[in-house]
Amino acid sequence: MERFSEKLRQSRKRVRLSQSQLAERVGVTQRSMTNYECGRAVPRMPSCPDFHDPQPFPLISSKSELVLP
């Protein structure tokens, strides 16, 4: 099973964004993005998630593609 960190890195590269660019778009530091991709940290889920949203972490679609707002 592929880990979140691997999916995140692959998806980011697929859409040709740097770690800094993706970090800026999602509102985290580049260091946090590095930690996510290296598996040293995982992003916090929203404190009040929308339970009607079938996708709890909207950055990665069901097809393992990066989804940006």
Contact map, one row per residue, 1 for C-alpha under 8 A:
111000000000000000000000000000000000000000000000000000000000000000000
111101100000000000000000000000000000000000000000000000000000000000000
111111100000000000000000000000000000000000000000000000000000000000000
011111110000000000000000000000000000101000000000000000000000000000000
001111111000000000000000000000000001111000000000000000000000000000000
011111111100000000000000000000000000100000000000000000000000000000000
011111111110000000000000000000000000000000000000000000000001000100000
000111111111000000000000000000000001100000000000000000000001000001000
000011111111100000000000000000000000100000000000000000000000000000000
000001111111110000000000000000000000000000000000000000000000000000000
000000111111111000000000000000000000000000000000000000000001000111000
000000011111111111100100000000000000000000000000000000000000000001000
000000001111111111000000000000000000000000000000000000000000000000000
000000000111111110000000000000000000000000000000000000000000000011000
000000000011111110000000000000000000000000000000000000000000000001000
000000000001111111000000000000000000000000000000000000000000000000000
000000000001111111111100000000000000000000000000000000000000000000000
000000000001100111111100000000000000000000000000000000000000000000000
000000000001000011111110000001001100000000000000000000000000000000000
000000000000000011111111000011001000000000000000000000000000000000000
000000000000000011111111100000000000000000000000000000000000000000000
000000000001000011111111110000001000000000000000000000000000000000000
000000000000000000111111111111011000000000000000000000000000000000000
000000000000000000011111111111000000000000000000000000000000000000000
000000000000000000001111111000000000000000000000000000000000000000010
000000000000000000000111111100000000000000000000000000000000000000010
000000000000000000000011111110000000000000000000000000000000000000000
000000000000000000000011011111011000000000000000000000000000000000000
000000000000000000010011001111111000000000000000000000000000000000000
000000000000000000110011000111111100000000000000000000000000000000000
000000000000000000000000000011111110000000000000000000000000000000000
000000000000000000000010000111111111000010000000000000000000000000000
000000000000000000110110000111111111100000000000000000000000000000000
000000000000000000100000000001111111110000000000000000000000000000000
000000000000000000000000000000111111111111000000000000000000000000000
000010010000000000000000000000011111111111100000000000000000000000000
000111011000000000000000000000001111111100000000000000000000000000000
000010000000000000000000000000000111111110000000000000000000000000000
000110000000000000000000000000000011111111000000000000000000000000000
000000000000000000000000000000000011111111000000000000000000000000000
000000000000000000000000000000010011011111100000000000000000000000000
000000000000000000000000000000000011001111110000000000000000000000000
000000000000000000000000000000000001000011111000000000000000000000000
000000000000000000000000000000000000000001111100000000000000000000000
000000000000000000000000000000000000000000111110100000011000000000000
000000000000000000000000000000000000000000011111100000000000000000000
000000000000000000000000000000000000000000001111100000000000000000000
000000000000000000000000000000000000000000000111110000000000000000000
000000000000000000000000000000000000000000001111111000010000000000000
000000000000000000000000000000000000000000000001111110010000000000000
000000000000000000000000000000000000000000000000111111010000000000000
000000000000000000000000000000000000000000000000011111000000000000000
000000000000000000000000000000000000000000000000011111110000000000000
000000000000000000000000000000000000000000000000001111110000000000000
000000000000000000000000000000000000000000000000000011111100100000000
000000000000000000000000000000000000000000001000111011111100000000000
000000000000000000000000000000000000000000001000000000111111000000000
000000000000000000000000000000000000000000000000000000111111100000110
000000000000000000000000000000000000000000000000000000001111100011110
000000110010000000000000000000000000000000000000000000001111111111100
000000000000000000000000000000000000000000000000000000100111111111100
000000000000000000000000000000000000000000000000000000000001111110000
000000000000000000000000000000000000000000000000000000000001111110000
000000100010000000000000000000000000000000000000000000000001111111000
000000000010010000000000000000000000000000000000000000000011111111100
000000010011011000000000000000000000000000000000000000000011100111110
000000000000000000000000000000000000000000000000000000000111100011111
000000000000000000000000110000000000000000000000000000000110000001111
000000000000000000000000000000000000000000000000000000000000000000111
